C-alpha cells in the first residue's frame, strides 16, 4: 500500500533494476486528487519513469502498469505480473541490442488503487506538462485475476492504426464491444486518465479468477505462468511495433474488431456497420413479405403467427431473467459468507455461470416445446428476428462499432430462413435447405461464445450482472432454433433435460466445493479503532456475519451499528457494522496544527498541517457538515469544488499534509482526523488469524485507526 515500508522496498527494487540496465530513470513526485463517489481521494505519488532511448527525437511509447497495491494483498495479479512483464521486456530489449526508432518509457505508476492518483498527478500537474506532451501512445497493462487470457479491453478513439499494431501480437484477444462498454463506463484503470487527457493508447487486462482480487491469495505462487508469458509476449510485441512507428500517424477512423477462430481477428471500418444494418433491415422486410406469402398460402393468420413468435421469445427472456435473478438471490442467501467478496464472488463461480446458462437453456427448451403445433417454425424465427433486429437498431445509436455480434448472425439467420420460406409453402424444406439452416446458425456459434467468456471474466461472481449470463445464452439458442427443433423432433425434451441435469450437477458440485480452505480462504472483516477524545476503543466488523475467528473479538454481544458518514469510510454495507469494546492502547496521536489564521475581507483564511504521530500511511479528514470549507487545497493542489465531507489522503509517512481553506468570517472549522495503519494492534490481537481466513478487501479491514477531533 502507498506509504508503507513494503511499498518503498518495491519502488527501490524497480529503480535499481532499471538503473542496472542503464535506463534513464527518475522518480516524479506529485500530488493526485480526484473525487471518487462520496469522498475526495488524494495521495503523494512517486511515479517511476525509466526511458530506453530511441534513434530519433519525438514522442515516446509509454508502457504503463501500477506498482502499488491495496493494504491486504501482495498484488501478484493486480498489478505485479504486469510490472514483472515490464521488467522482463526491458531485459529482452536490451539483450536484443537493436535500437528502436522511438524512445520507450516504462512508467510504473503509483497510487492507482487509491483512484488512479499517480496517473492523475502526471496529467494534471503543471510541473509534469513535459511528460504529458512527450506521450505519443500509452500501452496500459492491468489485472484483476491470477489466470486467464490477456485481453484488449479498451482503445482510444480513431483506433484503426492502433488495432493494426495489436493484430501483430502473438495472442490477440479483444472485441470492439468490450471497448465500447469501457468507453461508456470507463472503470478504474490508469488508461482512463490518459485517454481523457487526449493521449492515444490501448488498455489490456487479465480478469479470469477474480475471487483472488485484492486479497492475500493474490500471490505469485498461485499466479498462472501461462498468463504471465502471454502478457509479456504481447507487451514486447507492442513495444517493438509501436517503437518503430511514427506516433504522429496513429490517428485514424474507428474500426470494428473481434476474434474469429481463436487468434484470428476480423477488422473492418466501423462506418460499414451503418450500411450493413440498412441491408439487415431491408432483408428483414423481404423476409417479412416471404413470411406473409407463406403463411397466407397455409391459410394461417399472419399477424397472430408473427406476434405469437415475438411474444414467445419475450416470454422466454422474461422467465429466464426472473429465474436467473432468483437463483442468484437464493445462492447468496444459502452461502451468506460469499457476500464478503466483491459482488459476492466465489472461488467456484464458474459452476454458477454454467448453472445460470443452463437456466436459460431449460426455459428455452420447455417454453418452445410447450408451443409445439401452435406456432410454426417460421413464425418462431420471424418473432425472434424481430426482437433481435429491434435490439440491434437500438444498440447502433449507443455503440455503433459494436453491433457486429448480433448483426452478422442475424443476417445469416435471415438468409437461411428465406430460402425455405420462398420455395416451400408447406414448410417442408429438403436437405439442401437444412444445410442452409445449419450454416445460418454458424456465425452465432462463432461470435456469441466469446462474449460469454468476456462476461464470465469481466463480471464478479454473483453480482446482479451475472444473471445476464442466461440471457446471453438465449441469444445463441435463438439463432439455433431450427437446429433445436430438428433435434427435438427426434428426441423430444432433450435440451430441457440436459439443462436441468446441468443445473442440478453444478449446484451440487458448488455446494461440495463451498468449504473455505487455506487455498480458498474466507474474507473476514475486523479492524481496531481508538477514540483519543473519549479514551475508548472498539473492534469493528463491516460485515453483519461473524466467523470462528472474528467472533473472538466481537463476542456474542456484538452491537449492530448503523453507518455514520462522519466516521465511517463510504461504500460499506448498508446494514451497518458490528462493534464490541476493545482494550484502549496508548498510541501517538494524529495532530492538526495551525500554521496561519488570517482574515481578508469577509473571509477567514486558514493554513493547517495534519500529520500522524505514528507515521501511519494514510489520513482521513472529516468535516462537520455545518463548517465545510471553501477553496480547499491539499499540499498546494485544489480539491474539486463539489467538496465531500470526507477526504482520504495517503503516502505521507512522517511528512505533514498541508491544508489551506477559507471560511466565512466568524465561523469555526470542526474537523475529525483519523490516521490508519495496516495490521491489528499486537497488544490487542490475542488470537492469530487462521490460514483459511483472510482480511477483506478495502482500506478498513485489518487496520488500526486512531481518531481525534479538532475545532479551529
FIZAZA-672269 format. One record per residue (C-alpha): x, y, z. Coordinates in steps of 0.1 Angstrom, whole numbers, plus 5000, padded with zeros to 4 digits. Layout:
BEGIN
XYZ;...
! end
This chain:
BEGIN
500050005000;501150364993;503150505023;504250165037;507750035041;506949745018;505849984991;509050174994;511049854990;509249764958;509950114944;513650084953;513849744936;512249874904;514650174903;517649954910;516649714882;516149994857;519450164866;521149824863;520149824826;521350184821;517850334815;517450704822;515450654855;513850914876;511050944902;508351204897;506951314930;503451484928;500051504943;497051354927;493551444938;490251304925;486651294937;485550924938;481950854948;481351014981;484851104990;487851304978;490951084974;494451224974;497951094976;501551184973;502550974944;506050864933;505850764897;508950584882;509850674847;512650464830;513550584795;515050354769;516450594743;515550554706;517350664675;515150964668;513751264687;510051284692;507151154712;507750834732;505950504737;504750474773;504350134788;502350164820;501549944850;501050044886;503249914914;501049994944;498549754959;495649764983;496649715020;495849345024;497249194992;500649114978;499249214944;500648944921;497848974896;497049344904;499449454891;502649274900;502549054869;502449344846;505349514865;507349194861;506549174824;507749534820;511049444837;511449134815;510649354785;513449584794;515849294797;514749154763;515049484745;518549544760;519649184751;518349234716;520749514710;518549684684;517750044689;514150134683;513050444664;511250604693;512050644730;510250384752;509350504787;508450234812;506150414835;505450244869;502650444883;501850494920;498650534939;496450364912;494450174938;493550504956;491850634925;494350654896;496150924915;499650864901;498350904866;496251204876;499351374891;501251324859;498451464837;497251754858;500351904875;501952194856;505352054866;504751744845;503451904814;506551794796;505851434804;502251464791;503451634759;506051364754;503451084754;502950954719;501050644729;500150474762;500050094765;498450024798;498549674814;496449594845;494949284861;492249174884;492948804884;495648534887;494848344854;493248384821;493948544788;495448884784;492649084767;492349414750;489549594767;489949954756;491350184729;491250554723;489050694695;490250674659;491850334666;492450184632;496250224633;496350114670;494449794663;496549734633;499549714656;497749504681;496949244654;500649164652;500849044689;501248664694;498048634714;495448884702;492148874720;489549154722;486349294709;485149644700;482149564721;484249554753;486049864742;482750044736;481449944770;484650074786;484150404767;480650434783;481750304817;485550364818;486350184851;489350234873;492450184852;495250434845;494350424808;491150614817;493150914829;495550924799;492750874775;490751164790;493851374786;493751304748;496651064747;496050774723;496550424736;495450064743;494349914776;495049544783;493849334813;493748984827;490548914846;489748544849;489848424885;488748744902;488048564935;491748634943;491349014936;492649244963;493248964987;496148775004;495748494979;496748724950;500148564954;502848484928;502748114939;499248094926;499648304895;499348114862;502748154845;501048094811;499148424817;502448594826;504048464794;501148574773;501248924789;504948954783;504748824747;502049084738;503849364756;507149304739;505449274705;503649604710;506749784722;508749684692;505849754668;504950104681;508650174689;509450164652;506350364640;505750734639;503450824668;502051114648;500450874623;498450674649;495250864644;492650724620;489050614616;487250404641;487150034634;485249724644;487249424655;486649084671;488148734673;487148454650;488648104651;490948154681;493748414675;492348534641;490748874643;488349034619;488849404613;486849644592;485850014593;483150084619;481550314593;480450004575;478149904602;475550164592;475150034556;475349674568;472549754593;470549904565;470949584545;469749384575;466649604578;465949564541;466549194543;464149174572;461449354551;462049104523;461848814548;458648964562;457048954527;458248594522;456748504556;453448664548;453248494515;454048154531;451548194560;448748304537;449448004515;448947794545;445747974554;447148094587;446648434604;449848614596;449748874624;448748624651;451648404639;454148694639;453148844672;452948494687;456648434677;457648774692;455848704725;457148354727;460748484727;460048774750;458348534775;461448314774;463648614781;461348724810;461148384826;464848324823;465648664837;463448624867;464748274874;468348374870;468048664894;466048444918;468748174916;471448434924;469548564954;468948204966;472648124963;473648434982;471148355009;472447995012;476148105013;476048445030;479848445036;480348494999;478948845004;482248935020;483748924985;483349184957;480049124941;479648804962;482448654942;483048284949;486048064942;483747824924;481948094904;482447904871;479947644883;477347914890;477948054855;477247714839;474147684861;472848024850;473447944813;471647614819;468647804834;468247994801;468647674781;466047494802;463547774799;464147794761;463647414757;460547404779;458747714766;459347644729;458447274733;455247374751;454047554720;454747274695;451947264670;450547604679;453147814661;455247714630;459047734629;458848034605;456648214630;459048154658;462048264638;460248574625;459448674660;463048614672;464448804642;462049094650;463249124686;466949094677;466649354649;465049594672;467849544697;470549594671;468949914659;468850054694;472449944701;473650124669;472850464684;474950394715;477750164703;477850174665;481150004663;480049704684;476849574668;478649314648;477949044675;474249044666;474349194631;476148924613;474448624630;471048804622;471848854585;472948494581;470048354600;467548554580;469148444547;469048084558;465348114566;464248304534;465248014511;462747754525;460048024530;460248124494;460547774479;458347564502;454847694511;454147384532;457247444553;458947114544;462347204531;464646944517;468246854528;469747154509;467647394529;468547214561;472247264553;471547634548;469947654582;472947484597;475347734582;472948014590;473547944627;477347924625;478048294628;476248304661;478147994673;481448164664;480748514678;478548474708;480548224729;483448464731;481148724746;480148464772;483748434781;484148804784;481048814806;482548544828;485948714830;484649064834;481849024860;482248954897;480748624909;477148654920;476549024913;473349104896;475149144862;475948774863;472248704859;472548824823;474648514815;471548314809;470148584787;473348604766;472948224761;469348284749;470648494720;472848204710;470047954714;467648174694;469848164664;470047784668;466247744670;465947554637;468647304647;467047264681;463647204665;465046934642;466746754671;463746794693;461646624667;463846314670;464346334708;461646544725;462746744756;466446674751;467647034757;465547094788;466546754803;470246814798;469947174811;468047064842;470646794849;473447054844;471747294869;471447014895;475046894889;476647234891;474747334923;475747004940;479347054929;479347414940;478047304974;480647044978;483447294969;482047574990;484147505021;486847765028;490447635029;493947775030;493947784992;490447934991;490148135023;487248325037;487348705037;486748835072;486249195085;487849325116;489649645125;490549845156;489550205163;490650415192;488850735200;491550955216;489051215229;486850965246;489650725256;487650435243;488450165217;486249925197;486549635174;484549685142;483449455115;481849595083;480049265077;477049165098;478148795099;480848675122;483148375118;485048155142;487948405143;486548755145;483748655169;486548605195;487048985193;483449085185;481948855211;478448715212;477149055223;478549255193;476349555187;475049635153;475749995145;474350205116;476750375091;477850715102;479250905072;481151145095;483150855109;483050555085;484650525051;481950525024;481050215005;480449985034;477349755037;474149955043;473149725071;475849865092;478749725113;479249515143;481149675172;482449545205;484649725232;488349675229;491349745251;492450105248;496150135237;498350435242;499550535207;501050855194;498151065182;497351235149;497851615151;496551915133;498352245140;497652605128;500252755105;498453075097;495053215106;494153555090;491053755079;490853915044;487554095038;484753885049;486653565047;488853375072;491953215057;493352915074;496552715069;496852395088;499252105089;497951745097;500251455104;500251115120;502151085153;503050725144;503850775107;500750595095;500450565057;497050745054;494951015070;491251075068;489851425073;486151455080;484551805081;481451885101;478551945077;478052295091;481652405085;482652265052;485552495040;485752685007;488652684982;490252384998;493852294988;495851994999;499652024996;499052304972;496652124949;493052234946;490352004957;487251954935;484752234941;481951994950;483751904981;482751595000;482851595038;485451325038;489051335024;491251025022;494951105018;497850855016;501550855012;502551105039;504750895061;506551135085;505551435064;502551655071;499551735050;499252105043;495652225044;494652565030;491052685030;488652975035;485653015058;483153295064;484453535090;483453425125;482853065116;484752785132;486152485114;485352145130;487351855117;488051495127;491351345117;491850965116;495250805109;495250455097;497950185097;497949835083;497649555108;495849505140;497549625172;499749335185;498849425221;495149355214;495449075189;495048785212;494448505186;496348485153;494148465122;493948105109;495148025074;491747975060;490648335070;492048645054;491249025057;488549165034;489449405006;489549775011;491150025034;489349945066;489949585074;493049465092;493849825102;494450025134;492750365134;493150655158;490550935157;490851285171;488651595168;489751955164;487952285163;489652605149;
! end
